[in-house]
Amino acid sequence: MKKLLSLLVLAATMSMTILAKDPETLNIRLGQSGLADKGKLGIKFVSIVEDSRCPVGAACVWAGNAKVRLVISRGKSRKTIEVNTGIDPKVVSSFGYLFRIAELTPRPGENHRMVAQPNMVKLTIEKS
């Protein structure tokens, strides 16, 4: 009986491990779109709503926040979401997925020619 119970626990653990999926990372330029989850999900980086992040090399009391607007599409359905780097909501759920900003580049104060504002968002996407 103990062996059977042990085998059932082992099988359940293995099936959960197989079903658990690593988050997907996607880089999208401002005004551009990308696909996630094998093309099932479309994400468009629409705009930067705000960017008060502390400049590189500066000593700031607060790290600041950046907020981006994304349009998420699945099939014919679309939803606009806003995700933050420093304040809530840092994670937004839409269509059964969780969206987080991993990075928004370039950061204020970085030495990039001809770039007045961030133009690339790196998103982490995972099933909720």
TADA-V430951 format. One record per residue. RES is the residue in one letter. BURIAL is I if it has 16 or more other ideal C-beta (glycine too) atoms within 10 Angstrom, else O. Layout:
res & burial
RES & BURIAL
RES & BURIAL
This chain:
res & burial
M & O
K & O
K & O
L & O
L & O
S & O
L & O
L & O
V & O
L & O
A & O
A & O
T & O
M & O
S & O
M & O
T & O
I & O
L & O
A & O
K & O
D & O
P & O
E & O
T & O
L & I
N & O
I & I
R & O
L & I
G & O
Q & O
S & O
G & I
L & O
A & I
D & I
K & O
G & O
K & O
L & I
G & O
I & I
K & I
F & I
V & I
S & O
I & I
V & O
E & O
D & I
S & O
R & I
C & I
P & O
V & O
G & O
A & O
A & O
C & O
V & O
W & O
A & O
G & I
N & I
A & I
K & I
V & I
R & O
L & I
V & I
I & I
S & I
R & I
G & O
K & O
S & O
R & O
K & O
T & O
I & I
E & O
V & I
N & I
T & I
G & O
I & O
D & O
P & O
K & O
V & O
V & I
S & O
S & I
F & I
G & O
Y & I
L & O
F & I
R & I
I & I
A & O
E & I
L & I
T & O
P & O
R & I
P & I
G & O
E & O
N & O
H & O
R & O
M & O
V & O
A & O
Q & O
P & I
N & I
M & O
V & I
K & O
L & I
T & I
I & I
E & I
K & O
S & O
